[in-house]
Amino acid sequence: MRSVVIHLVRVTRDTVSERLSQFAQAQNGENWIYPPQLSQPALYIEHYDDYEREFEQEDLQPLISALGQKPDVTIIANVSGRVEGDIEVLAFAECLLSAFQGVAQDEYSKHCWSLAEIRSGAKQDGHKFFDYEGWHRSKSTG
């Protein structure tokens, strides 16, 4: 499963949960699915409390530099392998980053993506945000 993580500052967990409940269908407390009311959702969303333990220290520094502090709230969306997920991931990033201050990360680079970069299709190392196909092609040909 592919993943996208959104790190937010100056916001509470409850406020982010409220926003997510407006965007996606709540499941079992603090878990959501998107799009809502589909038998096979594209995104499985939850709070991500393990980022400090799972990120290497050198991976945390660019995040702290981008945000000016450690994140107050971090959310992860796991993307189903049954779908491409591009549209859903962009909607997820738009939902949170248009309402709160923060950055997004995909599993393909260490770059901290701003909403402006995501919207504009900016590239880092020749790839857009969540460019799983491009990264796969570059790894298989390189």
C-alpha positions in Angstrom: 0.0 0.0 0.0 1.3 3.5 -0.9 1.1 6.2 1.8 0.9 10.0 2.0 1.5 11.8 5.3 0.4 15.3 6.2 2.1 17.2 9.0 0.3 20.1 10.5 1.2 22.9 13.0 -0.8 25.3 15.1 -3.9 23.0 15.2 -5.3 20.4 17.6 -6.0 16.8 16.9 -9.7 17.4 17.6 -9.9 20.2 15.0 -8.2 18.1 12.4 -10.6 15.2 13.2 -13.6 17.4 12.7 -12.3 18.5 9.3 -11.6 14.9 8.3 -15.1 13.9 9.4 -16.5 16.5 7.0 -14.3 15.2 4.2 -14.4 11.4 4.7 -16.6 8.8 6.4 -15.6 8.1 10.0 -14.9 4.5 10.8 -14.2 3.2 14.3 -13.3 6.4 16.1 -10.4 8.2 14.6 -10.2 6.4 11.3 -11.8 7.5 8.0 -12.3 6.2 4.5 -12.5 8.3 1.3 -14.4 8.6 -0.8 -17.2 8.1 1.7 -19.9 5.4 1.1 -17.9 3.3 -1.3 -17.7 -0.4 -0.7 -14.0 -0.2 -1.8 -12.5 3.1 -0.6 -9.4 4.5 -2.1 -7.9 6.1 1.1 -7.7 4.7 4.6 -7.0 7.7 6.8 -5.9 7.9 10.5 -3.8 9.9 12.9 -0.1 9.0 12.7 1.4 9.1 16.1 4.6 7.1 15.3 6.3 9.4 12.9 9.0 10.4 15.4 9.8 6.7 16.1 9.6 5.6 12.5 11.5 8.6 10.8 15.2 8.6 11.0 16.7 11.7 12.7 18.0 13.0 9.4 14.5 12.7 7.9 13.0 14.8 10.7 15.3 17.8 10.2 13.9 18.8 6.8 10.4 18.4 8.2 11.1 20.6 11.2 12.8 23.2 9.0 9.8 23.3 6.6 7.3 23.7 9.5 9.5 25.8 11.9 8.8 23.2 14.6 7.8 19.6 15.1 4.3 18.8 13.8 1.4 19.2 16.3 -0.7 16.7 14.3 0.2 14.2 11.7 -2.3 12.3 9.5 -1.5 9.4 7.2 -3.6 8.1 4.3 -2.8 4.7 3.0 -3.8 4.4 -0.6 -5.5 1.2 -1.8 -3.6 -0.8 -4.4 -7.0 -1.3 -6.2 -7.0 2.3 -7.5 -4.5 4.8 -8.9 -5.4 7.2 -6.1 -4.1 10.4 -7.7 -7.4 12.3 -7.5 -8.2 11.1 -4.0 -4.7 11.9 -2.7 -4.9 15.4 -4.2 -8.3 15.9 -2.6 -7.0 14.7 0.8 -4.0 17.1 0.6 -6.3 20.0 -0.5 -8.7 19.2 2.4 -6.1 19.5 5.1 -3.5 21.9 3.7 -6.1 24.5 2.5 -7.5 24.6 6.1 -4.3 24.3 8.2 -0.7 25.2 8.0 1.5 22.2 7.1 3.2 20.1 4.5 2.7 16.8 2.8 5.2 13.9 2.2 4.9 10.9 0.0 7.0 7.8 0.3 9.0 8.5 -2.9 11.1 11.5 -1.7 12.0 13.3 1.5 10.7 16.5 0.2 8.1 18.4 2.2 5.5 19.5 -0.3 3.5 22.8 0.2 0.0 23.0 -1.1 1.2 25.6 -3.7 3.8 23.1 -5.0 1.2 20.3 -5.1 -1.4 22.5 -6.9 1.2 23.7 -9.5 2.6 20.3 -10.3 6.0 21.4 -9.1 8.7 18.8 -9.4 11.4 17.6 -7.0 14.2 15.4 -8.5 12.1 15.4 -11.7 8.9 14.1 -10.1 5.6 15.6 -8.9 4.0 14.9 -5.6 2.8 11.3 -5.3 4.4 10.4 -8.7 4.5 6.6 -7.9 4.5 5.7 -11.6 7.4 8.0 -12.4 9.5 6.8 -9.5 8.8 3.2 -10.4 9.8 3.9 -14.0 13.0 5.7 -13.0 14.0 2.8 -10.6 13.3 0.1 -13.2 15.3 1.9 -16.0 18.1 3.3 -13.8 
